[in-house]
Amino acid sequence: MHVIMTYRQPYMDKLQDSDDHGTLSKQQSVIDDLVQDRFSIRPDYFSAGLDTALYQELQEHRREHRLRAAHVGKERQRVHISTIRGDSILWLNGDSAAQRSFLDEMEQLRQLLNQRLFLGLVELEAHFAYYPPGAGYQKHLDSFRNNNLRRVSIIAYLNPAWLEEDGGELLIYKDDELIAKVPPNSSTLACFISEEILHQVATTRCGRASIAGWFRVREIGGGVVRIVDT
């Protein structure tokens, strides 16, 4: 059973009061990308210190055998099929300083997405993900048919010193045409519209670490996410 993290503290007010224009600028760049392209790839989004702490925490969870094989499908229909999806995961619950710092950054982004794009996002669910050598994730959408509670997907990459020959890229498609190939370099944030962006994890040749998550709405069903430039 995983925990959906919901934060309601006024992080955006604190951000604006602190004159942290760099943070606000990088978040606005994500939003501009989503409006124009429906996805955003931002290298160096996170500090090296935070990435290192999260990477070390994930590795500790692996050593303690806390990660579990990921499943496909939804709720009671979920099954583990390693030929479709080969990662192991552990849901974030905010019980470490590194997790809380990450969730705080994502809360700031959530509030700005709502402020700028009126998406009604109320919560984030997120998990560590580890792909062993030889694993990947076939082409898919993050939003389920007839249940589009997931509206905006985020992936934070934690891999130091990733090489081109290591594989494991995020592959982004439009109408089955490959339009972006993103190496899972540490500090990179990928963000995209959950029910629109078809994507895939290419087979990795090294252990691949990340955090994957989704900003969600409360209402069941609903139409296509409509983003307008404000």
Secondary structure, DSSP 8 states (H G I E B T S, - for coil): ----B---S-HHHHHHHTT-HHHHHHHHHHHHHHHHHSEEEETT-S-HHHHHHHHHHHHHHHHTT--EE--BSSGGG-B--TTTB--EEEE--S-SHHHHHHHHHHHHHHHHHHHHH-----EEEEEEEEE-TT--EEEE-SSBTTB--EEEEEEEE-BTT--GGGB--EEEEETTEEEEEE--BTT-EEEEETTT-EEEE--BSS-EEEEEEEEE-SSSS---------
